[in-house]
Amino acid sequence: EFVKRVFQCSLCVRCEEVCQVEIDMMRLWQAVRAELGDRGQWPKEIQAIHDATLKDYNLYSVSNENRTFWAMMIEDEIEPRINKVADVAYFVGCIAAFTGRVASIPESTVAILEAADVDYTILGPDEWCCGNPLFFVGAHAEARELALHNLEKLRQLKVKQVVTTCAGCYRAFSNE
C-alpha cells in the first residue's frame, strides 16, 4: 500500500508550499522512489518504463531508428535537418516522436521554425529520452546518462539553444 501511494503522488510539490521546515519535497519523493527501486519494489509499470528507456532510449520500447516517424508527411523538410550543425535544436521528445495522434505538434513546430526562417537541427535517431521519466522515479544515474548523451550530441552540432514542445523534456533540460 505504501509503494502504491508513493507512486500516486504527482510530484506537484504543493506539499512544499505548506511545509513549515522548507523540505525540498521533490527531491525527498524522488529519493523515496529511488530507494524503492533499489529494493526491487517499483510497480511493474514503472519497472517496464525504466527498462524500455534504458534498452531502446525511449519510453515505448520501439526502435529509436523510428524516432522521425512523426515526420512522415514532411520527410523532405526534416531529412536535411537531422544532425545538421545549427544554433538551434528542436528536441522532439519521446511522446511526440512515437505517439502518432500528437504528430501534429512536432509538425506544427517545424512549420513555425520554417516560417520564422530559423536554422535548426534535430537529432533524429540520435535523440534519446530526455531522462525526465527516470528522474521522476528516482533513477538519477540512468537518467543522467541519457541526458549527457543528448547534451554531447547537441554540443557536437554546436547548438546554443534548445526548443522543445514537451513539458517533461523542458523540465529535464531546465531543472535536472
Residue pairs with C-beta under 8 A, 6 or more apart in sequence:
3 36
3 41
3 42
3 43
4 43
6 29
6 32
6 33
6 36
7 33
7 42
7 43
7 46
9 29
11 26
11 29
11 30
11 136
13 25
13 26
15 25
16 22
16 23
16 24
16 25
16 26
19 25
30 135
30 136
30 137
30 138
30 140
31 138
32 138
33 42
33 136
33 137
33 138
34 137
34 138
34 139
34 140
35 138
36 42
36 138
37 46
37 50
37 137
37 138
37 139
42 50
42 137
46 137
49 59
49 133
49 137
50 134
50 137
50 139
50 142
51 61
52 58
52 59
52 60
52 61
53 59
53 129
53 133
53 134
53 142
53 146
54 142
55 61
56 62
56 63
56 64
57 64
57 128
57 129
57 146
58 64
58 67
58 94
58 97
58 98
58 128
58 129
59 94
59 95
59 98
59 129
59 133
60 94
60 98
62 98
64 125
64 127
64 128
65 125
66 98
67 92
67 97
67 98
67 123
67 124
67 125
67 127
68 75
68 78
68 82
68 97
68 122
68 124
68 125
69 97
69 98
69 100
70 92
70 96
70 97
70 98
70 100
70 103
70 106
70 107
71 77
71 78
71 103
71 106
71 107
71 110
72 103
73 103
73 107
74 107
74 110
77 110
77 114
78 110
78 122
78 124
81 120
81 121
81 122
82 121
82 122
82 123
82 124
83 121
83 123
83 124
83 126
83 153
83 157
84 121
84 157
85 121
85 157
85 158
86 119
86 120
86 121
86 157
86 158
86 159
87 119
87 120
87 158
87 159
87 160
87 161
88 113
88 118
88 119
88 120
88 121
88 159
88 160
88 161
88 162
88 163
89 120
89 121
89 122
89 123
89 154
89 157
89 159
89 161
89 162
89 163
90 106
90 109
90 110
90 113
90 120
90 121
90 122
90 163
90 164
91 122
91 123
91 127
91 130
91 150
91 162
91 163
91 164
91 166
91 169
91 173
92 106
92 122
92 127
92 164
92 165
92 166
93 130
93 164
93 165
93 166
93 168
93 169
94 129
94 130
94 166
95 102
95 166
95 168
96 102
96 103
96 105
96 106
96 165
96 166
97 106
97 127
105 165
106 165
109 163
109 165
113 120
113 163
120 163
121 157
121 159
123 150
123 153
123 154
123 157
126 153
127 150
127 153
128 146
128 149
128 150
129 146
130 146
130 147
130 150
130 164
130 166
130 168
130 169
130 172
130 173
131 142
131 143
131 144
131 145
131 146
131 147
131 172
131 176
132 143
132 168
132 169
132 171
132 172
132 176
133 143
133 168
134 140
134 142
134 143
134 146
135 143
135 172
135 176
143 172
143 176
144 176
147 172
147 176
154 162
162 173
164 170
164 173
